[in-house]
Amino acid sequence: MIKLKEYIPDLKVLSDVEYYDIRLERRFITTVIYHNDEPREISEVVQNGGCVRVLFNGGWGFSSFTNLDNLTDKVSEAKSLASNVFNGRSKILSDDKKDVKITRLGDKNPADISLADKISLVKEAGNRLRANDNIDISNVGYSDVLRQVVLINKFGTLIERDEVLTRGFVKGISMKTGEPLSSSRQANCWRGFEVFEELMDKIPEVEEEIDYLLKAENAKGGCYDVIIDPLLSGVFAHESFGHTSEADFIYKDDRMKEILKLGRKLGSDAISIVDGPINSDIAGDIQYDDEGVKAEETVLLDKGVLVNHLHSRETAKMMGEKLTGNARALNFYYPPIVRMTNTYIKPSKAKLDELIKEVSDGLLIKGSQGGMGGEMFTFSAVLGIKIEDGKLTSPVKNLTLTGNLFTTLRNIKAVSDEVKMFSSWLGCGKNEQGPLPVGLGGPYVMIKDALIGGR
């Protein structure tokens, strides 16, 4: 393995700058994706490189490179770029020096598993899916990233990482009704090859969901009282509220600064939303961000009241708020920007069956098949189950949940007592920096008068 620390040059040229950070990385990436029996991607890629970011006279300079031997020149280049910024006004918030080594390799290091064995298991997953009479098409993906990272900054911080991130998906598609009906399970964790082996154990869940969809009628659009499941509540927390809470979205927009002023009541007393590490192996769990700031639990919404934003060093300084450890970069080609880690809705004390009994005419909505977040959102669900007189009855399909973020937050009436966390194959793609590993989740969430699209 490359000893990345040995490539760090003399940094006297940066002694007069306000801030700098340097990231050096080595990444070995394996990807296997199959559509039925056809390989769509089989690749092994090695990436060696790094980046230098410099704040000088209020201006930022950034240089990315793939040759570690010319790092001294790249340091000077980044400083020169920063010095050419006209009327720079950027400032950053400092913190204490850190010296940390992080090792996360899991039980089965993917480096010890042959490419042939990885391909074989992906094909086996596809065969198992298609062995079900109701599944016509299988899509299966596997990927692992073994990475070494060294980060240093102006404040004397040194963070070394030796990690493996393993992700995968299994998806079944039925064409029995003449339209594609699909179900999938995904995983994305800081562990080894066992992540995909465990994902294969969820194939029966895909089969069961497909069977359920084949019995479903099309949803009818309208306003309903709904209960959304932990996956969809996590998607709502991440895509609509989470991105809106990222300070780089807020601090240059006067309208959003007023709307998202700390202390403002945005939602009902039932809703609290958090971002931060949860001491697990899920993909969004980081100990330090890419500016060397320790990741902390950040309560964003507390019983409906906005109490924090998510920050980088720069946005925290510019808005006069505390560091949260949310400056993240996809890899050495990019500078860090404000990104989420694990974003989730906090639980309460109610049981799911108690929530169901509160609904006389509504829907239990399960799963997510994508959509659009932000202040106005639309999410496609996998399926729904009618709730009639406080009881679950028949399944429905082809439904969407649509609404305004702030109206929806006010209309949340209750949440259940158990949080489930998820992390997807695709991660987060903000500013085309994707797939960045993130986690999301929550309890079951009851929303009054939700707008449902159907057919």
MIDO-172347 format. One record per residue (C-alpha): residue number from 1; x, y, z; residue in one letter. Coordinates in nm, 2 decimals. Layout:
% residues N
<dotor NUM <X Y Z> a> ...
This chain:
% residues 455
<dotor 1 <0.00 0.00 0.00> m> <dotor 2 <0.11 0.36 -0.07> i> <dotor 3 <0.23 0.54 0.24> k> <dotor 4 <0.04 0.86 0.17> l> <dotor 5 <0.19 1.07 0.45> k> <dotor 6 <0.53 1.04 0.28> e> <dotor 7 <0.41 1.26 -0.01> y> <dotor 8 <0.32 1.56 0.21> i> <dotor 9 <0.57 1.83 0.11> p> <dotor 10 <0.72 2.12 0.30> d> <dotor 11 <0.44 2.37 0.35> l> <dotor 12 <0.63 2.69 0.44> k> <dotor 13 <0.48 2.86 0.13> v> <dotor 14 <0.14 2.84 0.31> l> <dotor 15 <0.25 2.99 0.64> s> <dotor 16 <0.08 3.32 0.56> d> <dotor 17 <-0.26 3.19 0.44> v> <dotor 18 <-0.58 3.19 0.65> e> <dotor 19 <-0.65 2.83 0.59> y> <dotor 20 <-0.55 2.52 0.39> y> <dotor 21 <-0.63 2.16 0.38> d> <dotor 22 <-0.47 1.88 0.18> i> <dotor 23 <-0.63 1.54 0.10> r> <dotor 24 <-0.44 1.25 -0.05> l> <dotor 25 <-0.63 0.94 -0.15> e> <dotor 26 <-0.58 0.59 -0.29> r> <dotor 27 <-0.90 0.41 -0.40> r> <dotor 28 <-0.95 0.06 -0.55> f> <dotor 29 <-1.30 0.03 -0.69> i> <dotor 30 <-1.47 -0.29 -0.81> t> <dotor 31 <-1.81 -0.28 -0.97> t> <dotor 32 <-2.03 -0.56 -1.11> v> <dotor 33 <-2.38 -0.49 -1.25> i> <dotor 34 <-2.60 -0.75 -1.43> y> <dotor 35 <-2.93 -0.71 -1.61> h> <dotor 36 <-3.07 -1.07 -1.62> n> <dotor 37 <-2.77 -1.27 -1.75> d> <dotor 38 <-2.62 -0.98 -1.93> e> <dotor 39 <-2.32 -0.79 -1.77> p> <dotor 40 <-2.38 -0.41 -1.78> r> <dotor 41 <-2.06 -0.33 -1.60> e> <dotor 42 <-1.76 -0.52 -1.48> i> <dotor 43 <-1.47 -0.30 -1.38> s> <dotor 44 <-1.18 -0.26 -1.14> e> <dotor 45 <-1.03 0.09 -1.12> v> <dotor 46 <-0.74 0.23 -0.92> v> <dotor 47 <-0.74 0.60 -0.84> q> <dotor 48 <-0.44 0.77 -0.68> n> <dotor 49 <-0.46 1.15 -0.63> g> <dotor 50 <-0.52 1.44 -0.41> g> <dotor 51 <-0.63 1.80 -0.37> c> <dotor 52 <-0.51 2.12 -0.21> v> <dotor 53 <-0.75 2.39 -0.10> r> <dotor 54 <-0.62 2.73 0.01> v> <dotor 55 <-0.79 3.04 0.16> l> <dotor 56 <-0.58 3.35 0.10> f> <dotor 57 <-0.68 3.71 0.14> n> <dotor 58 <-1.05 3.60 0.15> g> <dotor 59 <-1.04 3.40 -0.18> g> <dotor 60 <-1.04 3.02 -0.23> w> <dotor 61 <-0.80 2.83 -0.46> g> <dotor 62 <-0.84 2.46 -0.53> f> <dotor 63 <-0.61 2.22 -0.72> s> <dotor 64 <-0.68 1.85 -0.79> s> <dotor 65 <-0.42 1.61 -0.93> f> <dotor 66 <-0.35 1.25 -1.00> t> <dotor 67 <0.03 1.26 -0.97> n> <dotor 68 <0.14 1.26 -0.61> l> <dotor 69 <0.50 1.34 -0.71> d> <dotor 70 <0.43 1.71 -0.80> n> <dotor 71 <0.25 1.80 -0.48> l> <dotor 72 <0.48 2.10 -0.41> t> <dotor 73 <0.38 2.26 -0.74> d> <dotor 74 <0.01 2.20 -0.67> k> <dotor 75 <0.03 2.37 -0.33> v> <dotor 76 <0.18 2.68 -0.49> s> <dotor 77 <-0.08 2.66 -0.77> e> <dotor 78 <-0.37 2.66 -0.52> a> <dotor 79 <-0.23 2.96 -0.34> k> <dotor 80 <-0.18 3.14 -0.67> s> <dotor 81 <-0.54 3.07 -0.77> l> <dotor 82 <-0.66 3.20 -0.43> a> <dotor 83 <-0.46 3.52 -0.46> s> <dotor 84 <-0.62 3.60 -0.80> n> <dotor 85 <-0.98 3.61 -0.65> v> <dotor 86 <-1.10 3.97 -0.67> f> <dotor 87 <-1.25 4.11 -0.36> n> <dotor 88 <-1.26 3.78 -0.17> g> <dotor 89 <-1.47 3.79 0.15> r> <dotor 90 <-1.46 3.43 0.26> s> <dotor 91 <-1.37 3.34 0.62> k> <dotor 92 <-1.36 3.02 0.81> i> <dotor 93 <-1.42 2.90 1.17> l> <dotor 94 <-1.12 2.73 1.34> s> <dotor 95 <-1.11 2.44 1.58> d> <dotor 96 <-0.86 2.23 1.78> d> <dotor 97 <-0.58 2.01 1.64> k> <dotor 98 <-0.66 1.64 1.60> k> <dotor 99 <-0.45 1.33 1.53> d> <dotor 100 <-0.68 1.04 1.44> v> <dotor 101 <-0.65 0.70 1.27> k> <dotor 102 <-0.97 0.53 1.15> i> <dotor 103 <-0.98 0.17 1.04> t> <dotor 104 <-1.30 0.01 0.90> r> <dotor 105 <-1.24 -0.31 0.70> l> <dotor 106 <-1.53 -0.54 0.80> g> <dotor 107 <-1.52 -0.92 0.85> d> <dotor 108 <-1.45 -1.01 0.49> k> <dotor 109 <-1.21 -0.78 0.32> n> <dotor 110 <-1.32 -0.75 -0.05> p> <dotor 111 <-0.95 -0.75 -0.15> a> <dotor 112 <-0.94 -1.11 -0.04> d> <dotor 113 <-1.24 -1.21 -0.26> i> <dotor 114 <-1.17 -1.27 -0.63> s> <dotor 115 <-1.35 -1.08 -0.91> l> <dotor 116 <-1.48 -1.42 -1.03> a> <dotor 117 <-1.64 -1.49 -0.69> d> <dotor 118 <-1.80 -1.14 -0.69> k> <dotor 119 <-1.95 -1.20 -1.04> i> <dotor 120 <-2.07 -1.54 -0.94> s> <dotor 121 <-2.26 -1.41 -0.64> l> <dotor 122 <-2.42 -1.13 -0.84> v> <dotor 123 <-2.54 -1.38 -1.10> k> <dotor 124 <-2.67 -1.61 -0.83> e> <dotor 125 <-2.88 -1.33 -0.69> a> <dotor 126 <-3.03 -1.26 -1.03> g> <dotor 127 <-3.10 -1.63 -1.09> n> <dotor 128 <-3.28 -1.65 -0.75> r> <dotor 129 <-3.50 -1.35 -0.84> l> <dotor 130 <-3.60 -1.48 -1.18> r> <dotor 131 <-3.67 -1.83 -1.03> a> <dotor 132 <-3.99 -1.67 -0.89> n> <dotor 133 <-4.27 -1.71 -1.15> d> <dotor 134 <-4.38 -1.35 -1.10> n> <dotor 135 <-4.04 -1.19 -1.17> i> <dotor 136 <-3.95 -1.15 -1.53> d> <dotor 137 <-3.64 -0.92 -1.50> i> <dotor 138 <-3.36 -0.90 -1.25> s> <dotor 139 <-3.12 -0.61 -1.19> n> <dotor 140 <-2.84 -0.68 -0.95> v> <dotor 141 <-2.54 -0.46 -0.86> g> <dotor 142 <-2.23 -0.50 -0.64> y> <dotor 143 <-1.95 -0.25 -0.57> s> <dotor 144 <-1.67 -0.21 -0.31> d> <dotor 145 <-1.44 0.08 -0.25> v> <dotor 146 <-1.12 0.02 -0.06> l> <dotor 147 <-0.97 0.36 0.02> r> <dotor 148 <-0.69 0.51 0.21> q> <dotor 149 <-0.71 0.89 0.29> v> <dotor 150 <-0.48 1.13 0.46> v> <dotor 151 <-0.61 1.47 0.55> l> <dotor 152 <-0.40 1.76 0.70> i> <dotor 153 <-0.50 2.12 0.76> n> <dotor 154 <-0.37 2.46 0.88> k> <dotor 155 <-0.46 2.38 1.24> f> <dotor 156 <-0.22 2.08 1.26> g> <dotor 157 <-0.49 1.82 1.22> t> <dotor 158 <-0.39 1.48 1.08> l> <dotor 159 <-0.66 1.22 1.00> i> <dotor 160 <-0.58 0.89 0.84> e> <dotor 161 <-0.84 0.65 0.71> r> <dotor 162 <-0.82 0.29 0.60> d> <dotor 163 <-1.17 0.18 0.50> e> <dotor 164 <-1.39 -0.03 0.28> v> <dotor 165 <-1.73 0.07 0.17> l> <dotor 166 <-1.95 -0.21 0.02> t> <dotor 167 <-2.28 -0.15 -0.15> r> <dotor 168 <-2.53 -0.35 -0.35> g> <dotor 169 <-2.88 -0.37 -0.48> f> <dotor 170 <-3.12 -0.65 -0.58> v> <dotor 171 <-3.42 -0.56 -0.79> k> <dotor 172 <-3.70 -0.77 -0.94> g> <dotor 173 <-3.94 -0.65 -1.21> i> <dotor 174 <-4.27 -0.82 -1.30> s> <dotor 175 <-4.44 -0.76 -1.64> m> <dotor 176 <-4.74 -0.99 -1.58> k> <dotor 177 <-4.99 -0.70 -1.59> t> <dotor 178 <-4.84 -0.53 -1.90> g> <dotor 179 <-4.67 -0.26 -1.69> e> <dotor 180 <-4.34 -0.28 -1.49> p> <dotor 181 <-4.40 -0.35 -1.12> l> <dotor 182 <-4.08 -0.35 -0.93> s> <dotor 183 <-3.93 -0.40 -0.58> s> <dotor 184 <-3.58 -0.37 -0.46> s> <dotor 185 <-3.35 -0.39 -0.16> r> <dotor 186 <-3.03 -0.20 -0.12> q> <dotor 187 <-2.73 -0.17 0.12> a> <dotor 188 <-2.44 0.07 0.15> n> <dotor 189 <-2.21 0.01 0.46> c> <dotor 190 <-1.86 0.06 0.59> w> <dotor 191 <-1.80 -0.32 0.61> r> <dotor 192 <-1.68 -0.59 0.38> g> <dotor 193 <-1.81 -0.85 0.14> f> <dotor 194 <-2.05 -0.97 0.40> e> <dotor 195 <-2.27 -0.67 0.32> v> <dotor 196 <-2.37 -0.82 -0.01> f> <dotor 197 <-2.41 -1.17 0.13> e> <dotor 198 <-2.66 -1.03 0.39> e> <dotor 199 <-2.84 -0.83 0.11> l> <dotor 200 <-2.91 -1.16 -0.07> m> <dotor 201 <-3.11 -1.27 0.24> d> <dotor 202 <-3.36 -1.00 0.16> k> <dotor 203 <-3.45 -1.14 -0.18> i> <dotor 204 <-3.77 -1.30 -0.02> p> <dotor 205 <-3.88 -0.95 0.08> e> <dotor 206 <-3.86 -0.85 -0.29> v> <dotor 207 <-4.06 -1.15 -0.40> e> <dotor 208 <-4.33 -1.09 -0.14> e> <dotor 209 <-4.36 -0.72 -0.24> e> <dotor 210 <-4.39 -0.81 -0.61> i> <dotor 211 <-4.67 -1.06 -0.52> d> <dotor 212 <-4.85 -0.79 -0.33> y> <dotor 213 <-4.82 -0.54 -0.61> l> <dotor 214 <-4.97 -0.79 -0.85> l> <dotor 215 <-5.29 -0.79 -0.63> k> <dotor 216 <-5.30 -0.42 -0.61> a> <dotor 217 <-5.54 -0.18 -0.78> e> <dotor 218 <-5.44 0.17 -0.90> n> <dotor 219 <-5.45 0.44 -0.63> a> <dotor 220 <-5.70 0.72 -0.67> k> <dotor 221 <-5.57 1.07 -0.63> g> <dotor 222 <-5.69 1.30 -0.36> g> <dotor 223 <-5.63 1.43 -0.01> c> <dotor 224 <-5.59 1.16 0.25> y> <dotor 225 <-5.46 1.11 0.60> d> <dotor 226 <-5.16 0.89 0.55> v> <dotor 227 <-4.89 0.70 0.74> i> <dotor 228 <-4.56 0.68 0.56> i> <dotor 229 <-4.31 0.41 0.64> d> <dotor 230 <-3.95 0.45 0.78> p> <dotor 231 <-3.79 0.45 0.44> l> <dotor 232 <-4.02 0.72 0.29> l> <dotor 233 <-4.00 0.93 0.61> s> <dotor 234 <-3.62 0.91 0.57> g> <dotor 235 <-3.64 1.02 0.21> v> <dotor 236 <-3.86 1.31 0.31> f> <dotor 237 <-3.62 1.41 0.59> a> <dotor 238 <-3.32 1.40 0.35> h> <dotor 239 <-3.46 1.52 0.02> e> <dotor 240 <-3.69 1.79 0.14> s> <dotor 241 <-3.59 1.91 0.49> f> <dotor 242 <-3.22 1.80 0.49> g> <dotor 243 <-3.11 1.98 0.17> h> <dotor 244 <-3.31 2.29 0.28> t> <dotor 245 <-3.11 2.29 0.61> s> <dotor 246 <-2.77 2.29 0.44> e> <dotor 247 <-2.62 2.63 0.51> a> <dotor 248 <-2.47 2.68 0.16> d> <dotor 249 <-2.82 2.68 0.03> f> <dotor 250 <-2.93 2.94 0.29> i> <dotor 251 <-2.66 3.20 0.36> y> <dotor 252 <-2.65 3.37 0.02> k> <dotor 253 <-3.03 3.37 -0.02> d> <dotor 254 <-3.21 3.65 0.18> d> <dotor 255 <-3.55 3.49 0.14> r> <dotor 256 <-3.43 3.15 0.27> m> <dotor 257 <-3.24 3.32 0.55> k> <dotor 258 <-3.56 3.47 0.67> e> <dotor 259 <-3.77 3.16 0.63> i> <dotor 260 <-3.51 2.94 0.79> l> <dotor 261 <-3.42 3.17 1.08> k> <dotor 262 <-3.32 2.98 1.40> l> <dotor 263 <-3.59 2.97 1.66> g> <dotor 264 <-3.87 2.97 1.40> r> <dotor 265 <-4.16 2.73 1.44> k> <dotor 266 <-4.18 2.53 1.12> l> <dotor 267 <-4.36 2.22 1.21> g> <dotor 268 <-4.59 2.05 1.46> s> <dotor 269 <-4.47 1.94 1.81> d> <dotor 270 <-4.46 1.58 1.68> a> <dotor 271 <-4.17 1.63 1.44> i> <dotor 272 <-3.80 1.64 1.53> s> <dotor 273 <-3.52 1.58 1.27> i> <dotor 274 <-3.16 1.50 1.34> v> <dotor 275 <-2.84 1.47 1.13> d> <dotor 276 <-2.52 1.30 1.25> g> <dotor 277 <-2.34 0.98 1.33> p> <dotor 278 <-2.54 0.70 1.50> i> <dotor 279 <-2.24 0.47 1.59> n> <dotor 280 <-2.32 0.21 1.32> s> <dotor 281 <-2.16 0.09 0.99> d> <dotor 282 <-2.43 0.26 0.77> i> <dotor 283 <-2.28 0.46 0.49> a> <dotor 284 <-2.36 0.80 0.63> g> <dotor 285 <-2.17 0.73 0.96> d> <dotor 286 <-1.85 0.94 0.95> i> <dotor 287 <-1.64 1.04 1.25> q> <dotor 288 <-1.48 1.35 1.09> y> <dotor 289 <-1.57 1.55 0.78> d> <dotor 290 <-1.33 1.65 0.50> d> <dotor 291 <-1.22 1.96 0.68> e> <dotor 292 <-1.12 1.77 0.98> g> <dotor 293 <-1.42 1.87 1.20> v> <dotor 294 <-1.56 1.60 1.43> k> <dotor 295 <-1.90 1.49 1.32> a> <dotor 296 <-2.16 1.55 1.59> e> <dotor 297 <-2.53 1.48 1.64> e> <dotor 298 <-2.70 1.80 1.51> t> <dotor 299 <-3.07 1.84 1.61> v> <dotor 300 <-3.21 2.04 1.32> l> <dotor 301 <-3.58 2.05 1.41> l> <dotor 302 <-3.68 2.01 1.78> d> <dotor 303 <-4.06 1.96 1.83> k> <dotor 304 <-4.12 2.17 1.52> g> <dotor 305 <-3.87 2.45 1.60> v> <dotor 306 <-3.57 2.51 1.38> l> <dotor 307 <-3.26 2.50 1.61> v> <dotor 308 <-2.96 2.44 1.38> n> <dotor 309 <-2.83 2.44 1.03> h> <dotor 310 <-2.57 2.21 0.87> l> <dotor 311 <-2.23 2.38 0.82> h> <dotor 312 <-1.89 2.38 0.67> s> <dotor 313 <-1.62 2.59 0.83> r> <dotor 314 <-1.70 2.88 0.60> e> <dotor 315 <-2.08 2.88 0.64> t> <dotor 316 <-2.05 2.85 1.02> a> <dotor 317 <-1.83 3.16 1.03> k> <dotor 318 <-2.04 3.36 0.78> m> <dotor 319 <-2.36 3.28 0.97> m> <dotor 320 <-2.22 3.30 1.32> g> <dotor 321 <-2.31 2.95 1.41> e> <dotor 322 <-2.13 2.64 1.55> k> <dotor 323 <-1.94 2.38 1.35> l> <dotor 324 <-2.14 2.06 1.27> t> <dotor 325 <-1.90 1.84 1.08> g> <dotor 326 <-2.09 1.84 0.75> n> <dotor 327 <-1.82 1.95 0.49> a> <dotor 328 <-1.79 1.65 0.27> r> <dotor 329 <-1.63 1.57 -0.07> a> <dotor 330 <-1.70 1.27 -0.29> l> <dotor 331 <-1.33 1.22 -0.37> n> <dotor 332 <-1.01 1.42 -0.44> f> <dotor 333 <-1.15 1.57 -0.76> y> <dotor 334 <-1.39 1.79 -0.55> y> <dotor 335 <-1.37 2.04 -0.27> p> <dotor 336 <-1.59 1.97 0.03> p> <dotor 337 <-1.93 2.13 0.04> i> <dotor 338 <-2.21 2.11 0.30> v> <dotor 339 <-2.36 1.76 0.29> r> <dotor 340 <-2.57 1.55 0.52> m> <dotor 341 <-2.45 1.23 0.70> t> <dotor 342 <-2.73 1.03 0.85> n> <dotor 343 <-3.06 1.23 0.85> t> <dotor 344 <-3.36 1.09 1.03> y> <dotor 345 <-3.68 1.17 1.21> i> <dotor 346 <-3.68 1.10 1.58> k> <dotor 347 <-3.92 0.85 1.72> p> <dotor 348 <-4.19 0.90 1.98> s> <dotor 349 <-4.40 0.66 2.19> k> <dotor 350 <-4.69 0.55 1.97> a> <dotor 351 <-4.71 0.20 1.82> k> <dotor 352 <-4.79 0.16 1.45> l> <dotor 353 <-5.12 -0.01 1.52> d> <dotor 354 <-5.22 0.29 1.73> e> <dotor 355 <-5.15 0.52 1.44> l> <dotor 356 <-5.35 0.30 1.21> i> <dotor 357 <-5.65 0.31 1.44> k> <dotor 358 <-5.65 0.69 1.42> e> <dotor 359 <-5.71 0.69 1.05> v> <dotor 360 <-6.07 0.64 0.92> s> <dotor 361 <-6.00 0.68 0.55> d> <dotor 362 <-5.64 0.69 0.44> g> <dotor 363 <-5.33 0.50 0.33> l> <dotor 364 <-5.02 0.33 0.47> l> <dotor 365 <-4.76 0.42 0.21> i> <dotor 366 <-4.45 0.20 0.18> k> <dotor 367 <-4.11 0.24 0.01> g> <dotor 368 <-3.96 0.49 -0.23> s> <dotor 369 <-3.89 0.48 -0.61> q> <dotor 370 <-3.74 0.83 -0.64> g> <dotor 371 <-3.88 1.17 -0.69> g> <dotor 372 <-3.79 1.53 -0.63> m> <dotor 373 <-3.72 1.71 -0.30> g> <dotor 374 <-3.69 2.07 -0.19> g> <dotor 375 <-3.96 2.32 -0.07> e> <dotor 376 <-4.20 2.15 -0.31> m> <dotor 377 <-4.16 1.77 -0.33> f> <dotor 378 <-4.30 1.47 -0.51> t> <dotor 379 <-4.20 1.11 -0.41> f> <dotor 380 <-4.31 0.79 -0.59> s> <dotor 381 <-4.39 0.51 -0.35> a> <dotor 382 <-4.36 0.14 -0.41> v> <dotor 383 <-4.71 0.06 -0.28> l> <dotor 384 <-4.99 0.16 -0.05> g> <dotor 385 <-5.24 -0.02 0.17> i> <dotor 386 <-5.58 0.13 0.22> k> <dotor 387 <-5.68 0.22 0.58> i> <dotor 388 <-6.06 0.20 0.63> e> <dotor 389 <-6.21 0.26 0.98> d> <dotor 390 <-5.88 0.21 1.15> g> <dotor 391 <-5.79 -0.12 0.97> k> <dotor 392 <-5.56 -0.21 0.69> l> <dotor 393 <-5.75 -0.35 0.39> t> <dotor 394 <-5.65 -0.37 0.03> s> <dotor 395 <-5.32 -0.28 -0.16> p> <dotor 396 <-5.28 0.00 -0.41> v> <dotor 397 <-5.01 0.09 -0.66> k> <dotor 398 <-4.89 0.38 -0.88> n> <dotor 399 <-4.91 0.65 -0.62> l> <dotor 400 <-4.71 0.96 -0.53> t> <dotor 401 <-4.69 1.18 -0.23> l> <dotor 402 <-4.68 1.55 -0.32> t> <dotor 403 <-4.67 1.86 -0.11> g> <dotor 404 <-4.51 2.17 0.03> n> <dotor 405 <-4.24 2.11 0.29> l> <dotor 406 <-4.36 2.36 0.54> f> <dotor 407 <-4.73 2.27 0.51> t> <dotor 408 <-4.64 1.90 0.55> t> <dotor 409 <-4.42 1.97 0.86> l> <dotor 410 <-4.72 2.14 1.02> r> <dotor 411 <-4.95 1.86 0.92> n> <dotor 412 <-4.75 1.58 1.09> i> <dotor 413 <-4.97 1.46 1.37> k> <dotor 414 <-4.78 1.17 1.52> a> <dotor 415 <-4.48 0.94 1.48> v> <dotor 416 <-4.42 0.58 1.59> s> <dotor 417 <-4.17 0.45 1.85> d> <dotor 418 <-3.91 0.27 1.63> e> <dotor 419 <-3.65 0.42 1.39> v> <dotor 420 <-3.52 0.22 1.10> k> <dotor 421 <-3.22 0.34 0.90> m> <dotor 422 <-3.14 0.29 0.53> f> <dotor 423 <-2.86 0.36 0.29> s> <dotor 424 <-2.90 0.33 -0.09> s> <dotor 425 <-2.68 0.23 -0.38> w> <dotor 426 <-2.71 0.58 -0.53> l> <dotor 427 <-2.64 0.78 -0.22> g> <dotor 428 <-2.67 1.16 -0.25> c> <dotor 429 <-2.59 1.35 -0.57> g> <dotor 430 <-2.59 1.72 -0.47> k> <dotor 431 <-2.40 1.94 -0.72> n> <dotor 432 <-2.32 1.63 -0.92> e> <dotor 433 <-2.10 1.50 -0.64> q> <dotor 434 <-2.25 1.15 -0.62> g> <dotor 435 <-2.29 0.89 -0.51> p> <dotor 436 <-2.19 1.03 -0.17> l> <dotor 437 <-2.26 0.78 0.10> p> <dotor 438 <-2.54 0.89 0.33> v> <dotor 439 <-2.80 0.73 0.56> g> <dotor 440 <-3.16 0.82 0.61> l> <dotor 441 <-3.46 0.69 0.80> g> <dotor 442 <-3.71 0.74 1.07> g> <dotor 443 <-4.03 0.59 1.23> p> <dotor 444 <-4.37 0.57 1.08> y> <dotor 445 <-4.51 0.92 1.04> v> <dotor 446 <-4.88 1.02 1.03> m> <dotor 447 <-4.96 1.32 0.80> i> <dotor 448 <-5.30 1.48 0.78> k> <dotor 449 <-5.45 1.59 0.45> d> <dotor 450 <-5.16 1.47 0.23> a> <dotor 451 <-5.19 1.51 -0.15> l> <dotor 452 <-5.18 1.17 -0.32> i> <dotor 453 <-5.14 1.13 -0.69> g> <dotor 454 <-5.28 0.82 -0.86> g> <dotor 455 <-5.43 0.68 -1.18> r> 
